[in-house]
Amino acid sequence: MALKRHRLCQRRKALGYSQERLADLLGVERSTVVRWENAETDPQPWHRTGIASALGVTLEQLDDMLVDVSVAAHRGQAVKDMERDPVSPAARPDLLDGLRTFLTSYLIDAPPAPALIEVRRAVGRLHNLYQRASYTSAARLTPDVLTQATALSSNASGIHRSSAFRLLAAAYIAASKLAAKVGDGEATLLTADRASTAARLANDQALAAVAAYQAACGLMRQPERAEAAEQVVKNSIEALASAGRASDPDLLSAHGALLLLAAVMAAGQGDAKQAGQLLARADGLAATLGCDRNRLWTGFGPTNVVIHAVSAAVRAGNAGQAMEIGTRLDTSRLPTVLVGRRAQVHVDLAAAALMSPRDRSVAVLHLLEAERVAAEMVYANVQARTLLLDLLAKERRAATPGLRPLAERAGLLA
């Protein structure tokens, strides 16, 4: 039975490296690279930093690629995992197995409460992995972080109680973001709801607003609950607008993020005027904030407003406007950690390009760029995977030679 480290192999191919070229970059024989990819041997510790650098991934992402070993399949064979979820065939539900187990384990023995500083570091690391688009690593870490944060909040008292519940809310927000990214609306909503409860117990309005943002994302994944999503966003925006404290950067960022989500919703309903007004309000808050920041892991700032202008144009079906905005968008101003946000721009631009049936190769090029920026973007992002399925359904191989290899790397074809 032949084995293969498919993700390791596909990342090399995504960057256009042959096995010989990668071997040259690393100062090893081609046969060594072959044995790594066939799961016959593991790279020595002194090789791993060089491999990660050559492939443009973190050491943690490389570790995930090395442990992800599967049976080699015939080229072009449809991956059976795609049959798991008939409602959303582009979703990657397997990434959330650990999270689902945690969410359904109500009667468990609580571990000893960890130190607050340890939980703070773990929660920060979880958000960092998510924002760097290290989705597999984030998914693996999520249950442990939630367990730690739950144990801390269960045992906290006095002056540490509010801090403990803030960390619990932040941990659930990270879990909700991951669930939304891979396309699980129910898990997104459940984790957002738990984040909201923890934020209220901590009396933290900004965190509660970010939890509301995530709840709306979960509701948006369920078409019959679109009105509920709009109401959640509207109520949260009104509450923040009347709260005062306009100089608080956390409240500014949460308020701005909600306005951007509301703008994308309005654009999707064909209300271009309302979408424009909401974007303008968000731009005003971004100007008050002063620069691109990442308060409460929102990534909110002037550049993020422009990014959402692209998203709004796509939702409105205005491909030309989305592409025009994209040409003047400079994502280098974003905080370094926001790798996923940079790659997401190309996913949106791919969606815009796909609206034109004349040249689907542009859509493929944007998805390839998204993959180059963030190795796991087309592997885990439900929007990117949906676009790939649409492209495969209308495939013209001569016009889009990079499509099938990209679909293979995304796990849509074996």
C-alpha positions in Angstrom: 0.0 0.0 0.0 1.6 3.2 -1.2 1.5 6.2 1.2 1.9 9.9 0.4 2.2 13.2 2.2 -0.1 14.8 -0.2 -0.1 18.3 1.4 3.7 18.4 1.5 3.9 17.4 -2.1 1.2 19.7 -3.2 2.7 22.7 -1.5 5.9 22.1 -3.4 4.0 22.0 -6.7 2.0 25.1 -5.8 5.3 27.0 -5.7 6.4 25.5 -9.0 9.3 23.5 -7.5 10.3 20.2 -8.9 11.7 17.6 -6.5 15.2 18.3 -7.9 14.8 22.1 -7.4 13.7 21.7 -3.8 16.5 19.3 -3.1 19.0 21.8 -4.5 17.5 24.6 -2.3 17.9 22.4 0.8 21.3 20.9 -0.1 20.0 17.3 -0.2 19.6 14.6 -2.8 16.4 14.3 -4.8 15.9 10.8 -3.4 15.7 12.4 0.1 12.8 14.7 -1.0 11.1 11.6 -2.6 11.3 9.7 0.7 9.9 12.6 2.7 7.0 12.9 0.3 6.3 9.2 0.3 6.4 9.1 4.1 9.3 6.7 4.1 11.4 9.0 6.3 11.0 12.2 8.3 13.2 15.2 7.8 15.8 15.7 10.4 15.3 18.6 12.8 18.1 20.6 11.2 16.4 20.3 7.8 12.9 21.5 9.0 13.6 25.2 9.2 15.0 25.2 5.6 12.0 23.2 4.3 9.5 25.6 6.0 11.4 28.6 4.6 11.5 27.1 1.0 7.8 26.2 1.1 6.7 29.5 2.6 5.0 28.0 5.7 5.5 28.1 9.4 7.2 25.3 11.3 3.8 24.4 12.8 2.2 24.1 9.3 5.1 22.0 8.2 4.6 19.6 11.1 0.9 19.3 10.1 2.0 18.4 6.6 4.4 15.8 7.8 1.9 14.0 10.0 -0.8 14.2 7.3 -0.1 10.8 5.6 -2.7 9.1 3.5 -3.0 6.3 0.9 -2.0 7.4 -2.5 -5.0 7.6 -4.9 -5.4 7.6 -8.6 -5.2 11.0 -10.3 -8.5 12.6 -11.0 -10.4 10.5 -8.5 -13.0 12.5 -6.6 -12.2 12.7 -2.9 -14.9 10.8 -0.9 -14.8 13.4 1.9 -16.7 15.7 -0.4 -19.7 13.4 -0.1 -19.9 13.9 3.7 -22.0 17.1 3.6 -24.5 17.2 0.8 -25.7 20.6 1.9 -22.3 22.3 1.6 -20.0 20.0 -0.4 -17.2 22.6 -0.3 -17.0 22.5 3.5 -14.2 20.8 5.4 -16.1 19.4 8.4 -13.3 17.0 9.3 -11.2 20.0 10.5 -13.7 20.6 13.3 -13.9 17.1 14.7 -12.0 18.0 17.8 -14.1 21.2 18.4 -17.3 19.2 17.9 -16.2 16.6 20.5 -15.5 19.4 22.9 -18.8 21.1 22.3 -20.8 18.0 23.0 -18.8 16.8 26.1 -20.9 18.4 28.8 -20.2 15.9 31.6 -16.4 15.9 31.9 -14.1 16.1 34.8 -12.6 19.6 34.9 -8.8 19.7 34.9 -6.9 21.7 37.5 -7.2 25.4 36.8 -4.1 26.7 34.9 -2.5 30.0 35.6 -4.2 33.0 34.0 -1.0 34.0 32.1 -0.8 30.5 30.6 -4.3 30.8 29.3 -3.7 34.3 27.9 -0.7 33.0 26.0 -2.7 30.0 24.7 -5.6 32.1 23.5 -3.3 34.6 21.9 -1.5 31.8 20.1 -4.8 30.4 18.8 -5.8 33.7 17.3 -2.4 34.1 15.9 -2.6 30.7 14.1 -6.0 31.5 12.7 -4.9 34.9 11.4 -1.8 33.4 9.8 -4.1 31.0 8.0 -2.6 28.0 9.9 -6.1 26.5 10.0 -5.1 22.9 10.7 -2.9 23.9 13.6 -5.6 26.1 15.0 -8.2 23.4 14.7 -5.9 20.9 16.5 -5.2 23.4 19.3 -8.7 24.7 19.8 -10.1 22.0 22.1 -7.2 22.3 24.5 -7.4 26.1 24.7 -11.2 25.9 25.3 -10.6 23.3 28.0 -8.0 25.5 29.7 -10.1 28.7 29.5 -13.2 26.8 30.8 -11.2 25.4 33.8 -9.8 28.9 34.5 -13.3 30.6 34.4 -14.8 27.8 36.5 -12.3 28.4 39.4 -11.7 32.1 39.1 -12.9 34.5 41.8 -12.4 38.0 43.0 -10.3 40.3 40.8 -9.4 37.5 38.4 -13.0 36.5 37.5 -13.5 39.1 34.8 -10.2 38.4 33.2 -10.9 34.7 33.2 -14.3 35.2 31.4 -12.7 37.6 28.9 -10.2 34.9 28.0 -13.0 32.3 27.7 -14.9 34.7 25.4 -11.8 35.3 23.3 -11.2 31.5 23.0 -14.7 30.9 21.8 -14.5 33.8 19.3 -11.4 32.1 17.8 -13.3 28.8 17.6 -16.2 30.6 15.9 -13.9 32.2 13.3 -12.5 28.8 12.4 -15.9 27.2 12.1 -17.0 30.1 9.9 -14.0 29.8 7.7 -14.5 26.1 7.0 -18.2 26.5 6.4 -20.0 25.1 9.5 -22.8 27.6 10.4 -24.1 25.7 13.4 -20.7 25.4 15.1 -20.1 29.1 14.3 -23.3 30.1 16.0 -22.9 27.9 19.0 -19.4 29.0 19.8 -20.4 32.7 19.2 -23.3 32.3 21.6 -20.9 30.9 24.3 -18.5 33.7 23.6 -21.3 36.2 24.1 -22.3 34.7 27.5 -18.7 34.8 28.7 -18.3 38.4 27.5 -21.4 39.5 29.4 -20.2 37.7 32.5 -16.9 39.7 32.1 -19.0 42.9 31.5 -16.9 43.5 28.3 -19.0 45.3 25.7 -16.4 45.2 23.0 -15.9 41.4 23.2 -19.7 41.0 23.3 -19.9 43.0 20.1 -17.3 40.8 18.4 -19.2 37.7 19.6 -22.4 39.2 18.0 -20.4 39.7 14.8 -19.6 35.9 14.8 -23.2 35.0 15.6 -24.3 36.9 12.6 -21.7 35.0 10.5 -23.2 31.8 11.8 -26.7 32.9 11.0 -25.7 34.0 7.5 -24.6 30.4 6.8 -28.2 29.4 7.3 -30.2 31.1 4.5 -33.5 30.8 6.3 -32.0 32.9 9.1 -30.7 35.8 7.1 -33.2 38.3 8.7 -32.0 37.2 12.2 -28.4 37.9 11.1 -29.3 41.4 10.0 -31.1 42.1 13.3 -28.2 40.9 15.4 -25.8 43.3 13.5 -28.3 46.2 13.5 -28.9 45.9 17.3 -25.2 45.6 18.0 -24.3 48.7 15.9 -27.1 50.7 17.6 -25.9 49.7 21.1 -22.3 50.7 20.3 -23.4 54.0 18.7 -25.2 55.0 21.9 -22.5 53.7 24.3 -20.2 56.7 23.9 -16.5 56.1 24.7 -15.7 56.9 21.1 -11.9 56.9 21.8 -11.8 53.3 23.1 -9.8 51.4 20.4 -11.5 48.1 21.2 -15.0 49.5 20.9 -14.0 51.4 17.8 -12.7 48.2 16.2 -15.7 46.1 17.1 -18.1 48.9 15.9 -16.2 49.2 12.7 -16.1 45.5 12.0 -19.9 45.3 12.5 -20.4 48.2 10.1 -18.4 46.4 7.5 -20.4 43.2 7.9 -23.6 45.3 7.6 -22.3 46.9 4.4 -21.6 43.5 2.8 -25.1 42.3 3.9 -26.7 45.4 2.3 -24.8 45.0 -0.9 -26.0 41.4 -1.1 -29.6 42.7 -0.9 -28.9 45.1 -3.8 -29.0 48.2 -1.6 -25.9 49.9 -2.9 -26.7 53.3 -1.3 -27.0 51.7 2.2 -23.8 49.7 1.6 -22.0 52.9 0.7 -23.2 54.7 3.7 -22.1 51.9 6.0 -18.7 51.7 4.4 -18.3 55.5 4.9 -19.2 55.2 8.6 -16.7 52.5 9.0 -14.1 54.6 7.2 -14.7 57.4 9.6 -14.1 55.1 12.6 -10.9 53.8 10.9 -9.7 57.4 10.5 -10.3 57.9 14.2 -8.4 54.7 15.0 -5.6 56.2 12.9 -4.0 53.2 11.3 -4.4 49.5 10.5 -4.6 47.8 13.8 -5.7 44.4 15.1 -7.6 45.2 18.3 -9.5 42.1 19.6 -8.2 40.3 16.5 -10.6 42.2 14.2 -7.9 43.5 11.8 -10.0 46.7 11.6 -8.4 49.8 10.1 -8.4 51.8 6.8 -7.1 49.0 4.7 -9.7 46.6 6.0 -12.4 49.1 5.0 -11.2 48.9 1.4 -11.0 45.1 1.6 -14.7 45.0 2.5 -15.5 47.4 -0.3 -14.2 44.7 -2.6 -16.4 42.1 -0.8 -19.4 44.4 -1.0 -19.0 44.9 -4.7 -18.7 41.1 -5.2 -21.9 40.5 -3.1 -23.7 43.2 -5.2 -22.6 41.4 -8.4 -20.5 44.3 -9.5 -17.5 42.6 -10.8 -16.0 45.6 -12.5 -16.1 47.7 -9.4 -14.6 44.9 -7.3 -11.7 44.5 -9.7 -11.2 48.3 -9.9 -11.0 48.6 -6.1 -8.7 45.6 -6.0 -6.2 47.3 -8.3 -5.6 50.1 -5.8 -5.6 48.0 -2.7 -2.3 47.9 -0.8 -2.5 45.0 1.7 1.1 45.5 2.8 -0.2 48.1 5.3 -2.0 45.4 7.3 -0.3 44.0 10.4 2.1 41.2 9.5 0.0 38.5 11.2 -3.0 39.1 8.9 -1.9 36.6 6.3 -5.4 35.1 5.9 -6.8 38.6 5.3 -4.3 39.3 2.5 -5.2 36.0 0.9 -8.9 36.5 1.3 -8.7 39.5 -1.0 -7.7 37.2 -3.9 -10.5 34.9 -3.1 -13.0 37.8 -3.4 -11.3 38.9 -6.7 -11.6 35.3 -8.0 -15.3 35.5 -7.3 -15.5 38.7 -9.2 -13.6 37.3 -12.1 -15.9 34.2 -12.2 -18.9 36.5 -12.8 -17.5 37.0 -16.3 -17.8 33.8 -18.4 -15.3 35.0 -20.9 -12.1 34.5 -19.1 -12.2 32.2 -16.1 -8.4 31.9 -16.1 -8.3 35.2 -14.1 -10.3 33.5 -11.4 -7.8 30.6 -11.3 -4.9 33.0 -11.1 -6.4 34.8 -8.1 -7.0 31.5 -6.3 -3.4 30.5 -7.1 -2.2 33.8 -5.6 -4.4 33.2 -2.5 -2.7 29.8 -2.1 0.7 31.3 -2.6 0.1 33.9 0.1 -1.5 31.4 2.5 -0.8 27.7 2.0 -4.1 26.5 3.5 -6.4 29.1 2.0 -7.9 26.8 -0.7 -7.5 23.8 1.5 -9.8 25.1 4.3 -11.7 28.2 3.1 -15.2 27.2 2.1 -15.6 30.2 -0.2 -12.4 29.3 -2.1 -13.4 25.7 -2.3 -16.9 26.6 -3.6 -15.3 28.7 -6.3 -13.1 25.8 -7.3 -16.1 23.5 -7.6 -17.8 26.1 -9.8 -14.7 26.4 -12.0 -14.5 22.6 -12.3 -18.1 22.3 -13.3 -17.4 24.7 -16.2 -13.9 23.6 -16.9 -12.1 24.3 -20.2 -8.8 22.6 -19.7 -7.0 24.5 -22.4 -8.0 27.9 -20.9 -7.3 27.0 -17.3 -4.4 24.5 -17.1 -3.7 25.3 -13.5 -7.2 24.5 -12.3 -7.0 20.7 -11.8 -3.7 20.8 -10.0 -5.1 23.5 -7.7 -8.2 21.4 -7.0 -6.0 18.5 -6.2 -4.1 20.6 -3.7 -7.4 21.7 -2.2 -8.4 18.1 -1.7 -11.3 18.3 -4.2 -9.6 15.9 -6.5 -7.2 13.1 -5.6 
